[in-house]
Amino acid sequence: QVQLVESGGGLVQAGGSLRLSCAASSSIFSTMGWFRQARGKQRELIAQITSRGVTNYADSVKGRFTISRDNAKNAVYLQMNSLKPEDTGVYYCNGVMTMVPWGQGTSVTVAS
């Protein structure tokens, strides 16, 4: 079964940037996504990318975040710019149509 490992999170000031990485143990799914879970809230899909590179974003991150993938490396990335305190949370990657057990996620804290 595919295992997912997220990395790249950390503490950043508002307006800063981070780049998250997701490494899969084997071939990733046709549509991959980044999910965010803020404290006390449900996990939400914020960005997704198809195998052909078609992307879609939640309104809350549109224009600031960019999702990309490297199929040869079984990897998905999330470039996050102009970060806001409301972007704080734990970020996970997973398939969108087909999911596997969640990884441990990577924590992002945006200080105001």
PDB file as gemmi writes it, atoms N, CA and C in Angstrom:
CRYST1    1.000    1.000    1.000  90.00  90.00  90.00 P 1                      
ATOM      1  N   GLN A   1       0.840  -1.181   0.000  1.00  0.00           N  
ATOM      2  CA  GLN A   1       0.000   0.000   0.000  1.00  0.00           C  
ATOM      3  C   GLN A   1       0.883   1.242   0.000  1.00  0.00           C  
ATOM      4  N   VAL A   2       0.432   2.277  -0.696  1.00  0.00           N  
ATOM      5  CA  VAL A   2       1.206   3.506  -0.792  1.00  0.00           C  
ATOM      6  C   VAL A   2       1.309   4.171   0.575  1.00  0.00           C  
ATOM      7  N   GLN A   3       2.508   4.588   0.899  1.00  0.00           N  
ATOM      8  CA  GLN A   3       2.730   5.366   2.113  1.00  0.00           C  
ATOM      9  C   GLN A   3       3.126   6.777   1.727  1.00  0.00           C  
ATOM     10  N   LEU A   4       2.625   7.741   2.474  1.00  0.00           N  
ATOM     11  CA  LEU A   4       2.846   9.149   2.175  1.00  0.00           C  
ATOM     12  C   LEU A   4       3.603   9.814   3.316  1.00  0.00           C  
ATOM     13  N   VAL A   5       4.596  10.609   2.964  1.00  0.00           N  
ATOM     14  CA  VAL A   5       5.382  11.327   3.964  1.00  0.00           C  
ATOM     15  C   VAL A   5       5.446  12.789   3.560  1.00  0.00           C  
ATOM     16  N   GLU A   6       4.892  13.643   4.401  1.00  0.00           N  
ATOM     17  CA  GLU A   6       4.891  15.070   4.155  1.00  0.00           C  
ATOM     18  C   GLU A   6       6.038  15.738   4.918  1.00  0.00           C  
ATOM     19  N   SER A   7       6.558  16.801   4.351  1.00  0.00           N  
ATOM     20  CA  SER A   7       7.642  17.541   5.001  1.00  0.00           C  
ATOM     21  C   SER A   7       7.638  18.983   4.515  1.00  0.00           C  
ATOM     22  N   GLY A   8       8.415  19.813   5.190  1.00  0.00           N  
ATOM     23  CA  GLY A   8       8.594  21.190   4.756  1.00  0.00           C  
ATOM     24  C   GLY A   8       7.869  22.226   5.579  1.00  0.00           C  
ATOM     25  N   GLY A   9       7.088  21.804   6.550  1.00  0.00           N  
ATOM     26  CA  GLY A   9       6.373  22.760   7.365  1.00  0.00           C  
ATOM     27  C   GLY A   9       7.294  23.480   8.329  1.00  0.00           C  
ATOM     28  N   GLY A  10       6.716  24.419   9.057  1.00  0.00           N  
ATOM     29  CA  GLY A  10       7.509  25.162  10.033  1.00  0.00           C  
ATOM     30  C   GLY A  10       6.779  26.400  10.488  1.00  0.00           C  
ATOM     31  N   LEU A  11       7.528  27.257  11.153  1.00  0.00           N  
ATOM     32  CA  LEU A  11       7.011  28.528  11.652  1.00  0.00           C  
ATOM     33  C   LEU A  11       7.471  29.639  10.709  1.00  0.00           C  
ATOM     34  N   VAL A  12       6.540  30.466  10.276  1.00  0.00           N  
ATOM     35  CA  VAL A  12       6.868  31.541   9.346  1.00  0.00           C  
ATOM     36  C   VAL A  12       6.044  32.766   9.697  1.00  0.00           C  
ATOM     37  N   GLN A  13       6.585  33.922   9.417  1.00  0.00           N  
ATOM     38  CA  GLN A  13       5.851  35.161   9.630  1.00  0.00           C  
ATOM     39  C   GLN A  13       4.822  35.363   8.527  1.00  0.00           C  
ATOM     40  N   ALA A  14       3.763  36.055   8.855  1.00  0.00           N  
ATOM     41  CA  ALA A  14       2.755  36.388   7.843  1.00  0.00           C  
ATOM     42  C   ALA A  14       3.428  37.084   6.668  1.00  0.00           C  
ATOM     43  N   GLY A  15       3.018  36.695   5.473  1.00  0.00           N  
ATOM     44  CA  GLY A  15       3.626  37.213   4.262  1.00  0.00           C  
ATOM     45  C   GLY A  15       4.759  36.367   3.734  1.00  0.00           C  
ATOM     46  N   GLY A  16       5.207  35.420   4.531  1.00  0.00           N  
ATOM     47  CA  GLY A  16       6.315  34.565   4.138  1.00  0.00           C  
ATOM     48  C   GLY A  16       5.881  33.414   3.247  1.00  0.00           C  
ATOM     49  N   SER A  17       6.860  32.564   2.965  1.00  0.00           N  
ATOM     50  CA  SER A  17       6.621  31.436   2.059  1.00  0.00           C  
ATOM     51  C   SER A  17       7.161  30.137   2.643  1.00  0.00           C  
ATOM     52  N   LEU A  18       6.557  29.056   2.230  1.00  0.00           N  
ATOM     53  CA  LEU A  18       7.035  27.714   2.544  1.00  0.00           C  
ATOM     54  C   LEU A  18       6.771  26.818   1.342  1.00  0.00           C  
ATOM     55  N   ARG A  19       7.566  25.790   1.228  1.00  0.00           N  
ATOM     56  CA  ARG A  19       7.332  24.782   0.182  1.00  0.00           C  
ATOM     57  C   ARG A  19       7.209  23.425   0.848  1.00  0.00           C  
ATOM     58  N   LEU A  20       6.061  22.835   0.706  1.00  0.00           N  
ATOM     59  CA  LEU A  20       5.802  21.512   1.275  1.00  0.00           C  
ATOM     60  C   LEU A  20       6.081  20.439   0.230  1.00  0.00           C  
ATOM     61  N   SER A  21       6.540  19.305   0.712  1.00  0.00           N  
ATOM     62  CA  SER A  21       6.797  18.159  -0.153  1.00  0.00           C  
ATOM     63  C   SER A  21       6.042  16.946   0.355  1.00  0.00           C  
ATOM     64  N   CYS A  22       5.640  16.118  -0.573  1.00  0.00           N  
ATOM     65  CA  CYS A  22       4.969  14.856  -0.238  1.00  0.00           C  
ATOM     66  C   CYS A  22       5.660  13.762  -1.030  1.00  0.00           C  
ATOM     67  N   ALA A  23       6.226  12.812  -0.328  1.00  0.00           N  
ATOM     68  CA  ALA A  23       6.909  11.693  -0.968  1.00  0.00           C  
ATOM     69  C   ALA A  23       6.064  10.443  -0.813  1.00  0.00           C  
ATOM     70  N   ALA A  24       5.796   9.779  -1.920  1.00  0.00           N  
ATOM     71  CA  ALA A  24       5.023   8.541  -1.894  1.00  0.00           C  
ATOM     72  C   ALA A  24       5.952   7.353  -2.101  1.00  0.00           C  
ATOM     73  N   SER A  25       5.582   6.240  -1.486  1.00  0.00           N  
ATOM     74  CA  SER A  25       6.435   5.046  -1.547  1.00  0.00           C  
ATOM     75  C   SER A  25       6.333   4.332  -2.883  1.00  0.00           C  
ATOM     76  N   SER A  26       5.307   4.648  -3.651  1.00  0.00           N  
ATOM     77  CA  SER A  26       5.154   4.065  -4.976  1.00  0.00           C  
ATOM     78  C   SER A  26       4.351   5.037  -5.844  1.00  0.00           C  
ATOM     79  N   SER A  27       3.965   4.625  -6.972  1.00  0.00           N  
ATOM     80  CA  SER A  27       3.289   5.514  -7.919  1.00  0.00           C  
ATOM     81  C   SER A  27       2.089   6.205  -7.277  1.00  0.00           C  
ATOM     82  N   ILE A  28       2.009   7.492  -7.515  1.00  0.00           N  
ATOM     83  CA  ILE A  28       0.922   8.255  -6.925  1.00  0.00           C  
ATOM     84  C   ILE A  28      -0.306   8.234  -7.831  1.00  0.00           C  
ATOM     85  N   PHE A  29      -1.400   8.652  -7.301  1.00  0.00           N  
ATOM     86  CA  PHE A  29      -2.676   8.549  -7.972  1.00  0.00           C  
ATOM     87  C   PHE A  29      -2.831   9.584  -9.071  1.00  0.00           C  
ATOM     88  N   SER A  30      -3.813   9.357  -9.893  1.00  0.00           N  
ATOM     89  CA  SER A  30      -3.992  10.259 -11.026  1.00  0.00           C  
ATOM     90  C   SER A  30      -4.282  11.680 -10.555  1.00  0.00           C  
ATOM     91  N   THR A  31      -5.090  11.826  -9.534  1.00  0.00           N  
ATOM     92  CA  THR A  31      -5.340  13.153  -8.975  1.00  0.00           C  
ATOM     93  C   THR A  31      -4.877  13.157  -7.524  1.00  0.00           C  
ATOM     94  N   MET A  32      -3.941  14.027  -7.242  1.00  0.00           N  
ATOM     95  CA  MET A  32      -3.405  14.168  -5.892  1.00  0.00           C  
ATOM     96  C   MET A  32      -3.815  15.513  -5.315  1.00  0.00           C  
ATOM     97  N   GLY A  33      -3.912  15.542  -4.009  1.00  0.00           N  
ATOM     98  CA  GLY A  33      -4.319  16.774  -3.374  1.00  0.00           C  
ATOM     99  C   GLY A  33      -3.541  17.072  -2.117  1.00  0.00           C  
ATOM    100  N   TRP A  34      -3.565  18.343  -1.750  1.00  0.00           N  
ATOM    101  CA  TRP A  34      -3.094  18.776  -0.445  1.00  0.00           C  
ATOM    102  C   TRP A  34      -4.319  19.153   0.381  1.00  0.00           C  
ATOM    103  N   PHE A  35      -4.294  18.683   1.614  1.00  0.00           N  
ATOM    104  CA  PHE A  35      -5.379  18.912   2.544  1.00  0.00           C  
ATOM    105  C   PHE A  35      -4.831  19.680   3.745  1.00  0.00           C  
ATOM    106  N   ARG A  36      -5.681  20.438   4.374  1.00  0.00           N  
ATOM    107  CA  ARG A  36      -5.273  21.210   5.547  1.00  0.00           C  
ATOM    108  C   ARG A  36      -6.294  20.978   6.668  1.00  0.00           C  
ATOM    109  N   GLN A  37      -5.749  20.805   7.857  1.00  0.00           N  
ATOM    110  CA  GLN A  37      -6.616  20.670   9.024  1.00  0.00           C  
ATOM    111  C   GLN A  37      -6.187  21.678  10.068  1.00  0.00           C  
ATOM    112  N   ALA A  38      -7.018  22.672  10.280  1.00  0.00           N  
ATOM    113  CA  ALA A  38      -6.766  23.634  11.341  1.00  0.00           C  
ATOM    114  C   ALA A  38      -7.294  23.065  12.651  1.00  0.00           C  
ATOM    115  N   ARG A  39      -6.770  23.566  13.739  1.00  0.00           N  
ATOM    116  CA  ARG A  39      -7.171  23.061  15.047  1.00  0.00           C  
ATOM    117  C   ARG A  39      -8.679  23.231  15.232  1.00  0.00           C  
ATOM    118  N   GLY A  40      -9.324  22.144  15.602  1.00  0.00           N  
ATOM    119  CA  GLY A  40     -10.746  22.203  15.864  1.00  0.00           C  
ATOM    120  C   GLY A  40     -11.630  22.197  14.634  1.00  0.00           C  
ATOM    121  N   LYS A  41     -11.008  22.045  13.466  1.00  0.00           N  
ATOM    122  CA  LYS A  41     -11.768  22.056  12.230  1.00  0.00           C  
ATOM    123  C   LYS A  41     -11.556  20.762  11.451  1.00  0.00           C  
ATOM    124  N   GLN A  42     -12.447  20.522  10.516  1.00  0.00           N  
ATOM    125  CA  GLN A  42     -12.320  19.335   9.680  1.00  0.00           C  
ATOM    126  C   GLN A  42     -11.213  19.523   8.646  1.00  0.00           C  
ATOM    127  N   ARG A  43     -10.674  18.421   8.230  1.00  0.00           N  
ATOM    128  CA  ARG A  43      -9.677  18.450   7.175  1.00  0.00           C  
ATOM    129  C   ARG A  43     -10.341  18.862   5.860  1.00  0.00           C  
ATOM    130  N   GLU A  44      -9.697  19.760   5.139  1.00  0.00           N  
ATOM    131  CA  GLU A  44     -10.287  20.259   3.907  1.00  0.00           C  
ATOM    132  C   GLU A  44      -9.282  20.170   2.763  1.00  0.00           C  
ATOM    133  N   LEU A  45      -9.818  19.910   1.582  1.00  0.00           N  
ATOM    134  CA  LEU A  45      -8.991  19.870   0.383  1.00  0.00           C  
ATOM    135  C   LEU A  45      -8.743  21.298  -0.086  1.00  0.00           C  
ATOM    136  N   ILE A  46      -7.481  21.673  -0.240  1.00  0.00           N  
ATOM    137  CA  ILE A  46      -7.185  23.045  -0.627  1.00  0.00           C  
ATOM    138  C   ILE A  46      -6.550  23.151  -2.008  1.00  0.00           C  
ATOM    139  N   ALA A  47      -5.981  22.084  -2.507  1.00  0.00           N  
ATOM    140  CA  ALA A  47      -5.360  22.129  -3.830  1.00  0.00           C  
ATOM    141  C   ALA A  47      -5.306  20.716  -4.392  1.00  0.00           C  
ATOM    142  N   GLN A  48      -5.503  20.586  -5.690  1.00  0.00           N  
ATOM    143  CA  GLN A  48      -5.420  19.284  -6.325  1.00  0.00           C  
ATOM    144  C   GLN A  48      -4.823  19.411  -7.718  1.00  0.00           C  
ATOM    145  N   ILE A  49      -4.238  18.305  -8.178  1.00  0.00           N  
ATOM    146  CA  ILE A  49      -3.597  18.302  -9.479  1.00  0.00           C  
ATOM    147  C   ILE A  49      -3.810  16.948 -10.134  1.00  0.00           C  
ATOM    148  N   THR A  50      -4.179  16.954 -11.392  1.00  0.00           N  
ATOM    149  CA  THR A  50      -4.370  15.710 -12.120  1.00  0.00           C  
ATOM    150  C   THR A  50      -3.028  15.211 -12.652  1.00  0.00           C  
ATOM    151  N   SER A  51      -3.051  14.024 -13.218  1.00  0.00           N  
ATOM    152  CA  SER A  51      -1.829  13.447 -13.773  1.00  0.00           C  
ATOM    153  C   SER A  51      -1.309  14.280 -14.934  1.00  0.00           C  
ATOM    154  N   ARG A  52      -2.184  15.036 -15.569  1.00  0.00           N  
ATOM    155  CA  ARG A  52      -1.779  15.880 -16.698  1.00  0.00           C  
ATOM    156  C   ARG A  52      -1.404  17.282 -16.273  1.00  0.00           C  
ATOM    157  N   GLY A  53      -1.511  17.548 -14.947  1.00  0.00           N  
ATOM    158  CA  GLY A  53      -1.087  18.844 -14.458  1.00  0.00           C  
ATOM    159  C   GLY A  53      -2.181  19.884 -14.356  1.00  0.00           C  
ATOM    160  N   VAL A  54      -3.426  19.469 -14.521  1.00  0.00           N  
ATOM    161  CA  VAL A  54      -4.528  20.411 -14.349  1.00  0.00           C  
ATOM    162  C   VAL A  54      -4.739  20.635 -12.855  1.00  0.00           C  
ATOM    163  N   THR A  55      -4.796  21.869 -12.451  1.00  0.00           N  
ATOM    164  CA  THR A  55      -4.873  22.195 -11.028  1.00  0.00           C  
ATOM    165  C   THR A  55      -6.194  22.873 -10.672  1.00  0.00           C  
ATOM    166  N   ASN A  56      -6.515  22.775  -9.404  1.00  0.00           N  
ATOM    167  CA  ASN A  56      -7.700  23.445  -8.878  1.00  0.00           C  
ATOM    168  C   ASN A  56      -7.412  23.798  -7.430  1.00  0.00           C  
ATOM    169  N   TYR A  57      -7.947  24.952  -6.988  1.00  0.00           N  
ATOM    170  CA  TYR A  57      -7.641  25.443  -5.653  1.00  0.00           C  
ATOM    171  C   TYR A  57      -8.902  25.889  -4.927  1.00  0.00           C  
ATOM    172  N   ALA A  58      -8.850  25.759  -3.623  1.00  0.00           N  
ATOM    173  CA  ALA A  58      -9.889  26.358  -2.804  1.00  0.00           C  
ATOM    174  C   ALA A  58      -9.751  27.867  -2.886  1.00  0.00           C  
ATOM    175  N   ASP A  59     -10.871  28.565  -2.757  1.00  0.00           N  
ATOM    176  CA  ASP A  59     -10.841  30.019  -2.847  1.00  0.00           C  
ATOM    177  C   ASP A  59      -9.894  30.641  -1.827  1.00  0.00           C  
ATOM    178  N   SER A  60      -9.768  30.004  -0.681  1.00  0.00           N  
ATOM    179  CA  SER A  60      -8.958  30.565   0.398  1.00  0.00           C  
ATOM    180  C   SER A  60      -7.472  30.618   0.062  1.00  0.00           C  
ATOM    181  N   VAL A  61      -7.027  29.823  -0.899  1.00  0.00           N  
ATOM    182  CA  VAL A  61      -5.594  29.784  -1.226  1.00  0.00           C  
ATOM    183  C   VAL A  61      -5.311  30.163  -2.666  1.00  0.00           C  
ATOM    184  N   LYS A  62      -6.341  30.368  -3.449  1.00  0.00           N  
ATOM    185  CA  LYS A  62      -6.173  30.668  -4.874  1.00  0.00           C  
ATOM    186  C   LYS A  62      -5.337  31.938  -5.051  1.00  0.00           C  
ATOM    187  N   GLY A  63      -4.368  31.843  -5.939  1.00  0.00           N  
ATOM    188  CA  GLY A  63      -3.501  32.981  -6.199  1.00  0.00           C  
ATOM    189  C   GLY A  63      -2.295  33.065  -5.281  1.00  0.00           C  
ATOM    190  N   ARG A  64      -2.282  32.263  -4.221  1.00  0.00           N  
ATOM    191  CA  ARG A  64      -1.153  32.283  -3.279  1.00  0.00           C  
ATOM    192  C   ARG A  64      -0.409  30.953  -3.246  1.00  0.00           C  
ATOM    193  N   PHE A  65      -1.130  29.869  -3.438  1.00  0.00           N  
ATOM    194  CA  PHE A  65      -0.535  28.531  -3.378  1.00  0.00           C  
ATOM    195  C   PHE A  65      -0.450  27.932  -4.776  1.00  0.00           C  
ATOM    196  N   THR A  66       0.579  27.120  -4.993  1.00  0.00           N  
ATOM    197  CA  THR A  66       0.745  26.424  -6.259  1.00  0.00           C  
ATOM    198  C   THR A  66       1.085  24.972  -5.990  1.00  0.00           C  
ATOM    199  N   ILE A  67       0.285  24.081  -6.548  1.00  0.00           N  
ATOM    200  CA  ILE A  67       0.543  22.654  -6.413  1.00  0.00           C  
ATOM    201  C   ILE A  67       1.248  22.170  -7.671  1.00  0.00           C  
ATOM    202  N   SER A  68       2.172  21.248  -7.488  1.00  0.00           N  
ATOM    203  CA  SER A  68       2.882  20.667  -8.620  1.00  0.00           C  
ATOM    204  C   SER A  68       3.207  19.213  -8.291  1.00  0.00           C  
ATOM    205  N   ARG A  69       3.640  18.482  -9.289  1.00  0.00           N  
ATOM    206  CA  ARG A  69       3.962  17.082  -9.059  1.00  0.00           C  
ATOM    207  C   ARG A  69       5.105  16.650  -9.960  1.00  0.00           C  
ATOM    208  N   ASP A  70       5.798  15.627  -9.498  1.00  0.00           N  
ATOM    209  CA  ASP A  70       6.865  15.009 -10.277  1.00  0.00           C  
ATOM    210  C   ASP A  70       6.576  13.520 -10.268  1.00  0.00           C  
ATOM    211  N   ASN A  71       5.956  13.044 -11.317  1.00  0.00           N  
ATOM    212  CA  ASN A  71       5.541  11.640 -11.349  1.00  0.00           C  
ATOM    213  C   ASN A  71       6.731  10.691 -11.307  1.00  0.00           C  
ATOM    214  N   ALA A  72       7.835  11.103 -11.887  1.00  0.00           N  
ATOM    215  CA  ALA A  72       9.024  10.246 -11.891  1.00  0.00           C  
ATOM    216  C   ALA A  72       9.561  10.034 -10.483  1.00  0.00           C  
ATOM    217  N   LYS A  73       9.349  11.015  -9.627  1.00  0.00           N  
ATOM    218  CA  LYS A  73       9.821  10.921  -8.245  1.00  0.00           C  
ATOM    219  C   LYS A  73       8.711  10.544  -7.282  1.00  0.00           C  
ATOM    220  N   ASN A  74       7.518  10.282  -7.797  1.00  0.00           N  
ATOM    221  CA  ASN A  74       6.367   9.992  -6.920  1.00  0.00           C  
ATOM    222  C   ASN A  74       6.210  11.075  -5.860  1.00  0.00           C  
ATOM    223  N   ALA A  75       6.231  12.317  -6.280  1.00  0.00           N  
ATOM    224  CA  ALA A  75       6.219  13.426  -5.340  1.00  0.00           C  
ATOM    225  C   ALA A  75       5.205  14.493  -5.757  1.00  0.00           C  
ATOM    226  N   VAL A  76       4.692  15.156  -4.750  1.00  0.00           N  
ATOM    227  CA  VAL A  76       3.774  16.279  -4.948  1.00  0.00           C  
ATOM    228  C   VAL A  76       4.275  17.419  -4.072  1.00  0.00           C  
ATOM    229  N   TYR A  77       4.135  18.627  -4.552  1.00  0.00           N  
ATOM    230  CA  TYR A  77       4.640  19.788  -3.833  1.00  0.00           C  
ATOM    231  C   TYR A  77       3.548  20.839  -3.679  1.00  0.00           C  
ATOM    232  N   LEU A  78       3.740  21.687  -2.678  1.00  0.00           N  
ATOM    233  CA  LEU A  78       2.839  22.818  -2.496  1.00  0.00           C  
ATOM    234  C   LEU A  78       3.679  24.038  -2.154  1.00  0.00           C  
ATOM    235  N   GLN A  79       3.744  24.961  -3.085  1.00  0.00           N  
ATOM    236  CA  GLN A  79       4.426  26.231  -2.834  1.00  0.00           C  
ATOM    237  C   GLN A  79       3.407  27.191  -2.254  1.00  0.00           C  
ATOM    238  N   MET A  80       3.708  27.690  -1.077  1.00  0.00           N  
ATOM    239  CA  MET A  80       2.788  28.574  -0.366  1.00  0.00           C  
ATOM    240  C   MET A  80       3.426  29.937  -0.213  1.00  0.00           C  
ATOM    241  N   ASN A  81       2.826  30.930  -0.799  1.00  0.00           N  
ATOM    242  CA  ASN A  81       3.317  32.307  -0.715  1.00  0.00           C  
ATOM    243  C   ASN A  81       2.293  33.193  -0.027  1.00  0.00           C  
ATOM    244  N   SER A  82       2.745  34.350   0.396  1.00  0.00           N  
ATOM    245  CA  SER A  82       1.848  35.315   1.048  1.00  0.00           C  
ATOM    246  C   SER A  82       1.031  34.646   2.141  1.00  0.00           C  
ATOM    247  N   LEU A  83       1.704  33.926   2.983  1.00  0.00           N  
ATOM    248  CA  LEU A  83       1.015  33.160   4.021  1.00  0.00           C  
ATOM    249  C   LEU A  83       0.317  34.072   5.013  1.00  0.00           C  
ATOM    250  N   LYS A  84      -0.808  33.581   5.495  1.00  0.00           N  
ATOM    251  CA  LYS A  84      -1.638  34.297   6.453  1.00  0.00           C  
ATOM    252  C   LYS A  84      -1.780  33.461   7.718  1.00  0.00           C  
ATOM    253  N   PRO A  85      -2.078  34.095   8.837  1.00  0.00           N  
ATOM    254  CA  PRO A  85      -2.274  33.309  10.078  1.00  0.00           C  
ATOM    255  C   PRO A  85      -3.345  32.237   9.916  1.00  0.00           C  
ATOM    256  N   GLU A  86      -4.341  32.493   9.115  1.00  0.00           N  
ATOM    257  CA  GLU A  86      -5.395  31.489   8.920  1.00  0.00           C  
ATOM    258  C   GLU A  86      -4.940  30.289   8.094  1.00  0.00           C  
ATOM    259  N   ASP A  87      -3.739  30.332   7.572  1.00  0.00           N  
ATOM    260  CA  ASP A  87      -3.179  29.164   6.897  1.00  0.00           C  
ATOM    261  C   ASP A  87      -2.570  28.167   7.883  1.00  0.00           C  
ATOM    262  N   THR A  88      -2.524  28.538   9.126  1.00  0.00           N  
ATOM    263  CA  THR A  88      -1.963  27.662  10.153  1.00  0.00           C  
ATOM    264  C   THR A  88      -2.747  26.356  10.225  1.00  0.00           C  
ATOM    265  N   GLY A  89      -2.022  25.262  10.315  1.00  0.00           N  
ATOM    266  CA  GLY A  89      -2.653  23.960  10.417  1.00  0.00           C  
ATOM    267  C   GLY A  89      -1.685  22.854  10.083  1.00  0.00           C  
ATOM    268  N   VAL A  90      -2.199  21.656  10.049  1.00  0.00           N  
ATOM    269  CA  VAL A  90      -1.408  20.507   9.629  1.00  0.00           C  
ATOM    270  C   VAL A  90      -1.807  20.172   8.197  1.00  0.00           C  
ATOM    271  N   TYR A  91      -0.793  20.012   7.369  1.00  0.00           N  
ATOM    272  CA  TYR A  91      -1.003  19.789   5.947  1.00  0.00           C  
ATOM    273  C   TYR A  91      -0.691  18.340   5.595  1.00  0.00           C  
ATOM    274  N   TYR A  92      -1.576  17.759   4.814  1.00  0.00           N  
ATOM    275  CA  TYR A  92      -1.458  16.373   4.387  1.00  0.00           C  
ATOM    276  C   TYR A  92      -1.608  16.271   2.871  1.00  0.00           C  
ATOM    277  N   CYS A  93      -1.002  15.266   2.300  1.00  0.00           N  
ATOM    278  CA  CYS A  93      -1.277  14.957   0.900  1.00  0.00           C  
ATOM    279  C   CYS A  93      -1.967  13.597   0.835  1.00  0.00           C  
ATOM    280  N   ASN A  94      -2.723  13.387  -0.208  1.00  0.00           N  
ATOM    281  CA  ASN A  94      -3.382  12.110  -0.433  1.00  0.00           C  
ATOM    282  C   ASN A  94      -4.021  12.161  -1.802  1.00  0.00           C  
ATOM    283  N   GLY A  95      -4.467  11.003  -2.246  1.00  0.00           N  
ATOM    284  CA  GLY A  95      -5.245  10.984  -3.467  1.00  0.00           C  
ATOM    285  C   GLY A  95      -6.566  11.697  -3.231  1.00  0.00           C  
ATOM    286  N   VAL A  96      -7.169  12.151  -4.301  1.00  0.00           N  
ATOM    287  CA  VAL A  96      -8.458  12.827  -4.184  1.00  0.00           C  
ATOM    288  C   VAL A  96      -9.597  11.844  -4.458  1.00  0.00           C  
ATOM    289  N   MET A  97      -9.485  11.060  -5.504  1.00  0.00           N  
ATOM    290  CA  MET A  97     -10.513  10.069  -5.845  1.00  0.00           C  
ATOM    291  C   MET A  97     -10.300   8.774  -5.067  1.00  0.00           C  
ATOM    292  N   THR A  98      -9.046   8.389  -4.923  1.00  0.00           N  
ATOM    293  CA  THR A  98      -8.677   7.175  -4.199  1.00  0.00           C  
ATOM    294  C   THR A  98      -7.705   7.568  -3.100  1.00  0.00           C  
ATOM    295  N   MET A  99      -7.982   7.163  -1.883  1.00  0.00           N  
ATOM    296  CA  MET A  99      -7.143   7.551  -0.755  1.00  0.00           C  
ATOM    297  C   MET A  99      -6.495   6.335  -0.114  1.00  0.00           C  
ATOM    298  N   VAL A 100      -5.373   6.580   0.512  1.00  0.00           N  
ATOM    299  CA  VAL A 100      -4.670   5.585   1.325  1.00  0.00           C  
ATOM    300  C   VAL A 100      -4.603   6.151   2.738  1.00  0.00           C  
ATOM    301  N   PRO A 101      -4.124   5.352   3.694  1.00  0.00           N  
ATOM    302  CA  PRO A 101      -4.008   5.875   5.066  1.00  0.00           C  
ATOM    303  C   PRO A 101      -3.209   7.175   5.092  1.00  0.00           C  
ATOM    304  N   TRP A 102      -3.641   8.101   5.908  1.00  0.00           N  
ATOM    305  CA  TRP A 102      -3.002   9.400   5.976  1.00  0.00           C  
ATOM    306  C   TRP A 102      -1.591   9.288   6.555  1.00  0.00           C  
ATOM    307  N   GLY A 103      -0.711  10.152   6.079  1.00  0.00           N  
ATOM    308  CA  GLY A 103       0.607  10.276   6.677  1.00  0.00           C  
ATOM    309  C   GLY A 103       0.515  11.085   7.958  1.00  0.00           C  
ATOM    310  N   GLN A 104       1.664  11.436   8.488  1.00  0.00           N  
ATOM    311  CA  GLN A 104       1.686  12.182   9.750  1.00  0.00           C  
ATOM    312  C   GLN A 104       1.433  13.668   9.545  1.00  0.00           C  
ATOM    313  N   GLY A 105       1.500  14.113   8.300  1.00  0.00           N  
ATOM    314  CA  GLY A 105       1.283  15.523   8.023  1.00  0.00           C  
ATOM    315  C   GLY A 105       2.503  16.356   8.387  1.00  0.00           C  
ATOM    316  N   THR A 106       2.457  17.605   7.991  1.00  0.00           N  
ATOM    317  CA  THR A 106       3.510  18.550   8.342  1.00  0.00           C  
ATOM    318  C   THR A 106       2.844  19.819   8.843  1.00  0.00           C  
ATOM    319  N   SER A 107       3.317  20.311   9.968  1.00  0.00           N  
ATOM    320  CA  SER A 107       2.668  21.425  10.647  1.00  0.00           C  
ATOM    321  C   SER A 107       3.183  22.765  10.133  1.00  0.00           C  
ATOM    322  N   VAL A 108       2.248  23.659   9.863  1.00  0.00           N  
ATOM    323  CA  VAL A 108       2.568  25.008   9.429  1.00  0.00           C  
ATOM    324  C   VAL A 108       1.954  25.988  10.422  1.00  0.00           C  
ATOM    325  N   THR A 109       2.787  26.883  10.921  1.00  0.00           N  
ATOM    326  CA  THR A 109       2.319  27.931  11.820  1.00  0.00           C  
ATOM    327  C   THR A 109       2.702  29.270  11.232  1.00  0.00           C  
ATOM    328  N   VAL A 110       1.703  30.112  11.023  1.00  0.00           N  
ATOM    329  CA  VAL A 110       1.956  31.439  10.471  1.00  0.00           C  
ATOM    330  C   VAL A 110       1.694  32.456  11.569  1.00  0.00           C  
ATOM    331  N   ALA A 111       2.738  33.146  11.965  1.00  0.00           N  
ATOM    332  CA  ALA A 111       2.645  34.129  13.036  1.00  0.00           C  
ATOM    333  C   ALA A 111       2.283  35.495  12.465  1.00  0.00           C  
ATOM    334  N   SER A 112       1.428  36.191  13.184  1.00  0.00           N  
ATOM    335  CA  SER A 112       0.994  37.518  12.717  1.00  0.00           C  
ATOM    336  C   SER A 112       1.994  38.575  13.121  1.00  0.00           C  
TER     337      SER A 112                                                      
END                                                                             
